[in-house]
Structures are given as structure tokens and as C-alpha cells.
Amino acid sequence: MARSFTAFLLSLLVLTAAACGGGDADGDAAATSTSEASSGAVTAADVGPVTSVDLGPLDAQLAAEGETIYKTRCTACHKMDTRYVGPPLADVLDRRDPVYVMNMILKPEEMIQKHPDAKELFAEYGTIMTNQNLTEEQARAILEYLRQVDADAADSDATN
């Protein structure tokens, strides 16, 4: 009986040591992946369906369509100038590039899993952006609306 108990304890010790050793190797790999992502290895174009956005001149009609979509799909979690469930979206294009914004709209789960900035936002806000199942055209319209909001704010600042 004593031998069985000793064998059991020895097995437990060996398994525990093996588990600790394996954890260290995985931890090192995770740290490497995180530091590589932070150094710019992963871009929004690598994650979502949008790889480039040609902004061109502001399109007022597209911005109006984007405003409608924004008001029905986005305002439950986002305000323009106030932290809410999600980050404020005024001047988001000063903080993020258009490809990031569109891919975050289209594939928020994937962005949070793979993009370092999206991971940071998740850590800060503690909530995953709900996928609204929008088309690329709808996401582009929201992007144009955000551009319009920023342009209007800049015009307002210039006249004050």
C-alpha cells in the first residue's frame, strides 16, 4: 500500500513538473507573438476583408447614408464625444486608419483576436463590439459619415 501511494505521489510530481515546463515554453511563444504584433507585424489589412480604402473627396450623399446606419446600428454603444460602452468616434480617423475602421466594423471579433490595437481596446472597455453584419458598402458609408463629422467639427473650430 505504501509503495502504491509513493508511486502515485511520484507520478503526480512528474506530471506537475512537466506541466510547468510546457507552460513556460508556451508563455514565451505568446510573449513573442505579442511583441511582434506590437511592432507592427499585424495590420488591419491582414485581418479583415478590406485591404485598402480610396477616400477621395468627401461624398455628402454617402455620408448621409452612413449617418442613418450609424444612428440605427451604432449609437447604442458609441457616442461621438463621450466614452460609452465603446470608445468615442469623433476624430477616430485621426487615431485609426480607414482600413482599420472598416475592418473593425465588418469583422470585430477577428480584429479583437488578431489586431494589437483592437486587443487594447477590448482590455480597456471590457466588451467585444457586436458584429452588425453590415456590407462593405454600409461600412464605407459609416466611414464617410465619420469623415463628415470630423470635417464639420474642423469647420466649426475654424469659425470660432
C-alpha positions in Angstrom: 0.0 0.0 0.0 2.8 2.4 0.9 4.5 1.6 -2.4 1.3 2.5 -4.4 1.0 5.7 -2.5 4.7 6.6 -3.2 4.3 5.7 -6.9 1.2 7.9 -7.0 3.0 10.9 -5.4 6.0 10.4 -7.7 3.7 10.3 -10.8 1.9 13.4 -9.6 5.2 15.2 -9.1 6.5 14.3 -12.6 3.2 15.4 -14.2 3.3 18.7 -12.3 6.9 19.4 -13.3 6.1 18.5 -17.0 3.1 20.8 -16.9 5.1 23.7 -15.5 7.8 23.2 -18.1 5.4 23.2 -21.0 3.7 26.3 -19.7 6.9 28.3 -19.8 7.5 27.4 -23.5 4.0 28.4 -24.4 4.3 31.6 -22.4 7.5 32.5 -24.3 5.8 31.9 -27.6 2.8 34.1 -26.6 5.1 36.9 -25.5 7.0 36.8 -28.8 3.7 36.9 -30.7 2.5 39.8 -28.7 5.7 41.8 -29.1 5.8 41.0 -32.9 2.2 42.3 -33.2 3.1 45.4 -31.2 6.0 46.1 -33.6 3.6 46.3 -36.5 3.7 42.7 -37.7 -0.2 42.6 -37.9 -2.1 45.3 -39.7 -5.8 45.8 -40.2 -5.3 44.8 -43.8 -4.0 41.5 -42.7 -7.1 40.7 -40.6 -10.3 41.8 -42.3 -11.7 41.8 -45.8 -10.7 45.4 -46.6 -7.1 45.9 -47.6 -7.3 49.5 -48.9 -9.6 52.4 -48.9 -9.6 55.2 -51.5 -11.1 58.1 -49.7 -11.2 60.7 -52.4 -13.3 63.9 -51.9 -16.0 63.8 -49.2 -19.2 62.3 -50.6 -22.2 64.0 -48.9 -24.7 61.5 -50.1 -22.7 58.6 -48.9 -22.2 60.4 -45.6 -25.9 60.9 -45.2 -26.5 57.1 -45.8 -23.8 56.4 -43.2 -25.5 58.7 -40.7 -28.7 56.7 -41.0 -26.8 53.4 -40.5 -24.8 54.9 -37.6 -27.9 56.2 -35.8 -29.7 52.8 -36.1 -26.8 50.4 -35.5 -24.0 52.2 -33.6 -25.4 54.7 -31.1 -26.4 52.0 -28.6 -22.7 51.7 -27.9 -20.9 54.7 -29.4 -21.2 58.4 -28.9 -19.2 60.9 -30.8 -17.5 62.8 -28.0 -18.2 60.6 -24.9 -16.8 57.4 -23.7 -19.7 55.0 -23.5 -19.9 51.2 -24.0 -17.4 51.7 -26.7 -14.9 54.5 -27.5 -16.0 57.9 -28.8 -15.9 58.1 -32.6 -15.3 61.8 -33.2 -11.8 62.1 -34.7 -11.4 58.3 -34.9 -9.8 58.8 -38.3 -7.0 60.8 -36.5 -6.4 57.7 -34.3 -7.0 54.9 -36.8 -6.6 54.4 -40.5 -9.7 53.9 -42.7 -8.8 50.2 -43.3 -8.8 49.6 -39.5 -12.2 51.3 -39.1 -13.8 49.4 -41.9 -12.4 46.0 -40.8 -13.5 46.8 -37.2 -17.0 47.4 -38.4 -17.1 44.3 -40.6 -15.1 41.8 -38.5 -14.9 43.0 -34.9 -14.4 39.5 -33.4 -11.5 38.8 -35.8 -9.9 42.2 -35.2 -10.1 41.7 -31.4 -8.5 38.3 -31.7 -5.6 39.4 -34.0 -5.0 43.1 -34.1 -3.0 44.6 -31.2 -4.9 47.9 -31.1 -8.2 46.1 -31.0 -7.0 43.9 -28.3 -6.0 47.0 -26.3 -9.5 48.5 -26.8 -11.1 45.2 -25.6 -8.9 45.3 -22.5 -9.8 48.9 -21.8 -13.6 48.6 -22.4 -14.1 45.0 -21.5 -16.6 44.4 -24.2 -16.5 43.0 -27.7 -18.0 45.1 -30.4 -21.2 43.4 -31.7 -21.0 42.3 -35.3 -23.8 44.2 -37.1 -23.4 42.0 -40.2 -23.0 45.1 -42.4 -21.9 45.0 -46.0 -18.7 46.7 -47.2 -20.8 49.4 -48.8 -22.6 50.1 -45.5 -19.3 50.2 -43.6 -17.9 52.6 -46.2 -21.0 54.8 -45.7 -20.4 54.9 -41.9 -16.7 55.7 -42.6 -17.8 58.6 -44.8 -20.2 59.8 -42.1 -17.3 59.8 -39.6 -15.3 61.8 -42.1 -18.2 64.3 -42.4 -18.5 64.7 -38.6 -14.7 65.4 -38.4 -14.9 67.9 -41.3 -17.9 69.7 -39.7 -16.0 69.9 -36.4 -13.0 71.3 -38.2 -15.1 73.9 -39.9 -16.8 74.8 -36.6 -13.4 75.2 -34.9 -12.2 77.4 -37.8 -15.1 79.8 -37.5 -14.8 80.1 -33.7 
